[in-house]
């Protein structure tokens, strides 16, 4: 989370005292035509929605000299589109500062659309305008759906361009060395957010030293007292304050004013990491925005369990023929057992037996010690991209993630969930440190953030961070999103070995 302080409109006295340049801090993706392009796409999809509604509700007919049905809707549709477009603009849905990341854009989109529907309903009732309910029931839901799909497409294109280093907002990173490294790495690994660190300002390192931020190294340009000069010299559009700065709140407040005079945004990184915005509520106290963080709920959720039972039950029923084929192929491959059972640690530290299709030779566990030197896994995990113990059939099952399907039985009996942290081995739990055991507060899952973010390609620390993020910020909707993301992740076979 971060707090962005934008340059305010210049007052007469401020202009007299300081010569202000035109604001150059255009946010990532905020070229002059960005909002116009999005507006044109909005208009196109709304026209499609209303034309479709008209054709469905009032099929093309040529009655005997009578007035064609649907003429009222044909006349008022352009006015509705204008109202809807105006509200999309008024609610800031095309603001490039929220484009490409987070849920704020979609929240505003839904709010603007619902308000548009309410206005149409109120006006139609007030002037006794007889608009067919079927027409409205088609046009508005379809319009909202098409707008969401269109914005998703825009995000995809924008994310790809940002991933190539285009349409990024150059920023200066300010703070203590550790805070700078932490925030800088997160920025570097998330180009979709639209920031690019071009310099570091800190009192903890010497000028000219470089700081490793992800795959790049960024030079230290000066100390905290040099922020204004460095911002002007480098032409950045924003200064990101990572953590506390010398001088405290008053120094930060004055820094915001001084950057404002130069047309540079001030972005303040929150000290709260990996906490979903839904758990954070602002409580202003005499102009001081205090952030209240709700305690997460780790209780077993009825809705989640119902989804697990229904999903696992249907999965086992529908996939039974596939299970039979896989079992036959495994038996024909080397004659060994079909299933592989292994002890894992579940919710509350309780052991359970995880069920998988066997993908390795029957003496795989006994050969681990001999292969220890070739271990490519992170932390206590043992992983090899080209493990000689994997059978021919097993290699295919792993790439396609079909070996995980028997875990649906674990889900059905309650030892696992469809979505959750990665089920841990006892030897992993034995070396847990620094609150990593919080992963055991919830039921482990067949899939999770670790699954859709790289699986075996993730290092140990990143895998733990993703699991803890899931544990602390669970929501039913988040589970559905992860399930939806699992399908393309499995098809890409990223990190599956």
KEVOBA-471726 format. One record per residue: x, y, z of N, C-alpha, C in turn; residue in one letter. Coordinates in steps of 0.1 Angstrom, whole numbers, plus 5000, padded with zeros to 4 digits. Example, Ala and Ser with C-alpha at 12.3 -4.5 7.8 and 13.67 -1.06 7.14 Angstrom:
BEGIN
513249435078512349555078513249675078A512849785071513749895071512950005079S
//
This chain:
BEGIN
500849885000500050005000500950125000X500450234994501150354994500250474993X500650584998499950704998500550804988X499750844978500250934968499751074970X500751164971500351304973500651374960X499651424953499851484940499951634941X500651694931500851844931499451914930X499252014939498052084939498152204929X497052264927497052384918497852494924X498652564917499552664922498652784926X499052844938498452964942499153084936X498553204937499253324931500553354938X500553344952501753374959502853274957X502453144955503453044953504153064939X503353104929503953134916504853254917X504553344925505353464926506653434933X506653334942507853304949508753204942X508053104935508853004929508352984915X509252974905508852954891508552804889X507352774888506952634886506952584872X507452474869507352414856505952354854X505652324842504352244839504552114845X503552054851503651924858504051814847X505251754850505751654841505551514846X505051504858504851374864503751294859X503651274846502551194841502651054846X501551004851501650864857501850764846X502250644850502550534841501350514832X501550514819500450484810499650604807X499950724813499150844811499550934800X499750884788499950974777498651054775X498751164768497651254766496451174760X496651084751495551014745495050894752X495650854763495250734770493750734773X493250834780491850844784490950844772X491450914761490650924749490450784743X491550704743491450574737490550484745X490650494758489750414767488350454765X488050584764486750644762486150594749X486950584738486450534725486150394726X486850314734486550174735485350154744X485150234754483950234762482750264754X482750364745481650394737481350284727X482350224722482150114712481449994719X481849954731481249834737479849874742X479549994746478250024750477250024738X477750074727476950074715476649924711X477649844712477449694709476349644719X476449674731475449624741474049664738X473849794735472549844732471949794719X472849784709472449734696472049584698X472849504705472449364708471149354715X470949444725469749434733468549464724X468649564715467549594706467249484696X468249424691468049314681467449194688X467849164701467349054708465849074713X465649194718464349224724463349254713X463749324702462849364691463449314678X463249184675463749134662463249214650X464049214640463649294628462449244621X461449324621460149284615459649394606X458849364596458249464588456649444589X456049504599454649484600453849564589X452549534588451749594578451549744580X452449824576452349964577452350024591X452549934601452549984615453950034619X453950104630455250164635456050044641X457250034638458149924642458249934657X458149814664458249804678459749844682X459749904694461049944700461550084696X460650164690461150294686461450384698X460750364710461050444722462550414726X462850284727464150244731465250294721X464850294708465850334698466150484700X465150564704465350704706466050744719X465750664730466450704743467750634744X468150534737469350464738470550554737X470650644727471750744727471950824739X470750864745470850954757471350864769X470950744770471450654780472950634779X473450614767474850594764475650714769X475050834765475750964769475850974784X474750944791474750944806475750844812X475750724806476650624811478150664809X478450724797479750764794480250874803X479250974806479551084815479951034829X479150944834479350884847480650814848X481050734837482350664837483450764838X483250884832484350984833484251054847X483051084852482951154865483551064876X483350934875483850854886485350814884X485950874874487450854873487850714868X486950644861487250514857488350504846X488650624840489650624829490950694834X490950714848492150774853493350684852X494350734845495550644842496250604855X496050674866496750644878496250514885X495050474881494550344886494550234875X495050264863495050174852496050064854X495649944851496549834851496849764864X496449814875496749744888495649764898X495349664906494449684917492949674912X492049674922490649664919489849794918X490549904921489850034922489150064909X489750034897489150064884487849994883X487849864886486649784885485549834895X485949864907485049914916484350044911X485150134906484550254900483650224888X484050134880483350094868481950044872X481849954882480549894886479750004893X480350094901479550194908478950294897X479750334888479250424877478150364869X478250234866477250164859475950154867X476050114879474850104888474150244889X474950344891474350484892473650514878X474250484867473650504854472250434853X472250304858470950234857469950294866X470350344878469450404887468850534882X469750614875469250744869468250714858X468550614850467650584839466250544845X466250454855465050414861464250524867X464950614875464250724881463650824871X464450854860463950944850462750884842X462850754839461850684832460550684840X460650664853459450664862458850804863X459750904864459251044866458551094854X458951064842458351114830457451014823X457150904830456250794825456750744812X458050724811458650674798458550514798X457950464789457650314789458850244781X459950214789461050134783460849994786X460949904776460749764778461749714789X461249634799462049584809463049484804X462649404794463549304788464749374781X464449484775465549564768466549614779X466049664790467049714800467749594806X467049484808467649364815468749304806X468749334793469749284784470849384783X470549514781471549614778472449644789X471949664801472849704813473749594817X473249474820474249364824475249334813X474749334800475749314789476749424788X476249554790477149664789478249654800X477849624812478749614823479749504821X479349384815480249274813481249314802X480749374791481649414780482649524785X482249614793483149714799484249644807X483849544815484849474823485849404814X485349334804486249264794487149354787X486549474783487349574776488449624785X488149654797489149714806490249604809X489849474810490749374812491749364800X491249374788492049374776493049494776X492549614780493449724781494549704791X494149644802495149604813496249514807X495749414800496649314794497649374785X497249464776498149534767499049624775X498549694784499349784792500449714800X500049594806500949514814502049464805X501749424793502849374783503749484780X503249604778504149714774504949754786X504349754798505149794810506249684812X505949554809506849454811508049464802X507849534790508949564781509649694784X509249754795509949884799509350004794X508149994788507450114782506450164791X506050284790504950354798505250334813X506450354817506750344831507050484836X506650504849506850634856508250634863X509150714859510450724865510350784879X510850714889510850764903512150754910X512250834920513450834929513050774942X513950674947513550604959514350654971X513650694982514350764993514050685006X515050675014514850605027516150535032X516050465043517150385048517450275038X518650215039519150125030518249995029X517849945040516949825040515549845035X515049965039513750005033513750025018X514850085014514950104999515149974992X515849884997516049754991514749674990X514049675001512749605002511749664992X511449794993510449854984510949844969X512249874967512749874954512649734947X512949634954512749494948511349464945X510449514953508949484950508549564938X509049684936508749764925509349704912X510549654913511249604902510649474897X510049394906509449264902508049284899X507449404900506049434896505949544886X506549534874506449644864505049684861X504049594863502749624859502249744867X502849764879502449874887502750014881X503750014872504050134864505150214869X505950164878507050244884508350194879X509350284877510750244874511650324882X512450264891513450334900514650364892X514950494891516050544883517250594892X516950604905517950654914517550634929X518550624937518350604952518950714959X518250764969518750874978518650824992X519850814999519850755012521150805019X521050825032522150865041522950745045X522550615042523150495047524250445037X524250495025525250445016525950565009X527150545004527950654998527450674984X527550804979527250844966528050764956X527450704946528150624936527950474938X527650434950527450294953526150254945X526050124943524850074936524049984946X522749984944521849904952521149804942X521149674946520549574938519049574941X518249604930516849604931516349504920X516049384925515649284915516749244906X516549254893517549224883518449344879X518149454885518849574881519649634893X520649714890521349784900521249934898X520850004908520550144907521550224916X522050334911523050414918522450494929X523250514939522950614950523350754945X522450844945522650974939522951084949X522751054962522951154972522351114985X522351204995521751185008520351245008X519651235020518251285021518251435018X519251505022519151655020519251685006X519651594997519751624983518551584974X517451544981516251494974515751584964X515551714967515051814958515951834946X517251844948518151864937518151744928X518251624934518251504926517051484918X515851514924514651504917514551594905X515051724907515051814895516051774885X517251734889518251694880517951574871X517251474877516951354870515651364862X514851464865513551474858512551374861X512651304873511651204877510351274879X509251194878507951244880507351214894X508151134902507651104915508851074924X508651094937509651054947508950954956X509550834958508950734966509650724979X509050754990509650745003509450605009X510450535011510450395016510750395031X509650395039509850395053510050535059X510650545071510850675077511950755072X511950885073513050975069513451055081X514751095081515251185091514451315092X513951345104513151465105511651435108X511251305106509951265109508851325101X507651325107506451365099506551515094X507151605102507251745097508151755085X509251675085510151675074509451625061X508651525063507951465052506851555046X506251625055505251725051505851835043X506951885048507551995040508151945027X508651825027509151765015508051755004X506851725009505751714999505451854993X505451965001505252094996506352134986X507552104990508652144981508652064968X508251944968508151864956507051914947X505951954954504752014947505152134939X506052214944506452334937507252294924X507852184924508552134912507752044903X506452024907505651944899505951794900X506351754911506751614914505851554924X505351434922504551364931505351304943X504651294954505251234966504451104968X505150994968504550864971505150804984X504350774994504850735007504450585008X505450495009505250355011504750325025X503750245026503250205039504150105046X504350105059505150005066504349875066X503149865062502349745062502649665049X503149545050503449465039502549345038X502149315026501349195023500049185031X499449305032498149315039497149365029X496049285026495049335016494449455020X494049545011493449675014492049655021X491449535019490149515025490249505040X491449475046491649465060492149605066X492349695058492949825062491849935061X491550005072490550115072491250235078X491050345071491650475075490750545086X491350585097490750655107491450795109X490850895103491551025105491451085119X492551125124492551185138493251325136X492451425136492951565135493951575123X493451535112494251545100495351435098X495451345108496451235107495751105103X496051055091495350935086495950805093X495250765104495750635110495150515103X495950415101495450295094495150185104X493850145105493450035114493449905106X494149805111494349675105493449575112X492449515105491649415111492349285114X492049225125492649095128492048985118X492948915111492348815102491548705109X490648645101489848535107490348405101X490748315110491348185106490348075108X489148105112488147995114487847915101X487447795103487047715091485747785085X485847815072484747885066483747785060X482447805062481347725057481347725042X481347845036481347855022482547795015X483647805021484847745015484747595015X484347545027484147395028483147345018X482047415017481047375007481547364993X482347464989482947474976483947354975X484647314985485547204985484847074983X483747054990483046924989482346914976X481747014971481047014958482046994947X483147074947484147074937484846944936X485346884948486046764949485146644945X483846644949482946544946482646534931X482346644925482146644910483446614903X484546664908485846634901486146484901X485946414912486146274913485246194904X483946234904482946174896483246184881X483446304877483646334862485046284857X486046284866487346244861487646094863X486646024868486945884871487445804858X486945824846487545754834488945794832X489345924834490745964833491645904843X491045894855491845824866492145684862X491145614856491445474852492445464841X492445554832493445554821494845574826X494945674835496245714841496845594849X495945534857496345414865496845304856X496145274845496545174836497945194830X498145324826499445364819500545354829X500345394842501345384852501745234854X500745144855501045004858501744944846X501344984834502044924822503444984821X503745094826505045164824506145084832X505945054845507044984852506444884862X505144864862504544754870504444794885X504844914889504744954903503345004907X503245044919501945094924501445224917X500145234916499645354909499745484918X499445474930499445594939500645604947X500945724951502045754960501545834972X501845784984501345844996502545905003X502346015009503446085016502846165028X503546165039503046235051503346385049X502346465050502446615050501846665063X502046795065501546865077500446955073X499246935080498147015076497747125086X496547155086496047265095496347225110X496847325117497047305132498247215134X499047185124500247095126499946945126X498746905122498346765122498846705109X499446585111499946505099498746445092X498946435079497946355070498646295059X498046205052498646135041498146185028X499046255020498646315008498646204997X497746214988497646114977497946174964X498846104956499146154943499346024934X499246054921499645944911501245934912X501745814912503145794913503845844901X504845924902505545974890507045934891X507545874902508945834903509045684904X510245634903510545494905510245454919X510045324921509545284934510545304946X511845314942512845334953513245484954X512445574950512745714949513245774962X512545744973512945794986514245754990X514645624987515945574991517145644983X516845694972517845754963518045904966X517345964975517446104978518846144982X519346064992520646104997521746104987X521746014977522746014966522646134957X521446194957521246304947521346444954X521546444967521546564975522446674969X523546634964524546734959523946814946X522946744940522446804927521146874930X520746894943519546964947519447104941X518347134934518147274929516947344937X516447274947515347334954515747444963X514847524967515047634976514747594991X515647645000515447615014515447465017X514547415025514647275028514047185017X513547235006512947154996513947094987X513646964983514546894973513846894960X514446954950513846964937515046954926X514746884915515646874904514846894891X515246984883514447004870514546874862X515646804862515746684854516146564864X515146534872515346434882515346294876X516446214878516546084871515645984877X514946014888514045914895512645924888X512346024880511046044874510945954862X509845874862509545784851509145864838X509045784827508645854815507145904816X506345814821504945864823504845974834X505645954844505646054855506046194850X506946204840507446334835506246404829X505446334821504246394815503246434825X502946344835502046374846502346504853X503646514856504146634863503946764855X504346754842504246874834502746924832X501846824832500446854830499746864843X500446844855499846854868498746744871X498646644862497746534864498046454876X499246454880499646374892498946424905X498446554905497846614916496446574918X495746524907494346494908493846414919X494546304923494046224935493846304948X494546424948494346504960492946554962X492046534952490646564953490046484964X490646364966490146274977490446344991X491746394992492146465004491146585007X490746654996489846764998488446715002X488046604997486746555000486646515015X487746455020487746415034488146525044X488546635039488846755047490246775051X491146695047492546715051493246825042X492646855031493146955022491947035017X492247145010491247235004491547254989X490647294981490947324967492047434966X491947534975492847644975493447664989X494747684990495347705002496847715001X497647715012499047715012499547575007X500747575002501347444997501447345009X500947225008501147125019502547095022X502947115034504347115038504846975043X506046945040506646825045507046845060X507046735068507446745082508846805084X509846775075511146825076511146985073X510247025065510147175063509647245075X508647185081508047245093509047245105X509947145105510947135116511947255115X512147315104513047425103512347555100X511047565102510347685101510947795111X511047915106511448025114510748155110X510848255118510348385115508848375111X507948315119506548305117506148225105X507048145099506548065087505547965091X505447925104504547835109503047885108X502848015105501548065103500848005091X501647945082501047875071500047755076X500347715088499547595093498247645100X497947775099496747825105495447785097X495747755084494647715075494947585068X493947535062494047405055494847415042X495847335040496647345027495747315015X496247355003495447344991496147274980X495247224971495847164958496447274950X495847384950496447504943496447624953X497147724949497247844957498047954950X498448054957499248164951500548104946X501148014953502447954949502247874936X501147814934500847744922500747834910X500047944911499848034900500948134898X501948134907503048234906504348174902X504448044899505647984895506047854900X505347804911505647674917507147654920X507747554914509147514917510147624913X509747724905510647824901510747934912X509847934922509948024932511047984942X511748084948512648054959511848034972X512547974982511847944994511148065001X511948175002511348295009510148345001X510148344988509048394981507848304982X508048174982506948084984506248094998X507148115008506548135022505848275022X506348375016505648505016504248495009X504148424998502948414991501948335000X502348225006501448155015500948235026X501848305033501448395044500448505039X500748555027499748655022498348595021X498348475016497048405014496348385028X497148335037496648305051496048425057X496748535056496348665063495148735056X495048715043494148795035493048715027X492648595033491748505026490448575024X489848545012488448585009487948474999X486648454999486048364990486248394976X486148524973486448574959487848544955X488748564964490148544961490448394958X489748304965489848164961489348134947X488248204943487748184929488648234919X489348344922490248404913491448314911X491948254922493148164921492748034914X491547984916491047864908491047904893X490548024890490548054876491948074870X492848124878494248144873495048014872X494547914879495247784879495247714866X494147734859493947664846495047714836X495147844833496247884824497647854829X497747854843499047824849499447684846X498547594847498747444844499047424830X498347494821498547484807499947524802X500447634809501747684806502847594812X502547504822503447414828504647484834X504447614838505547694844505847634858X507147604860507647554873507147414876X506647344867506147204869507147104866X507847054876508846944873509146874886X
//
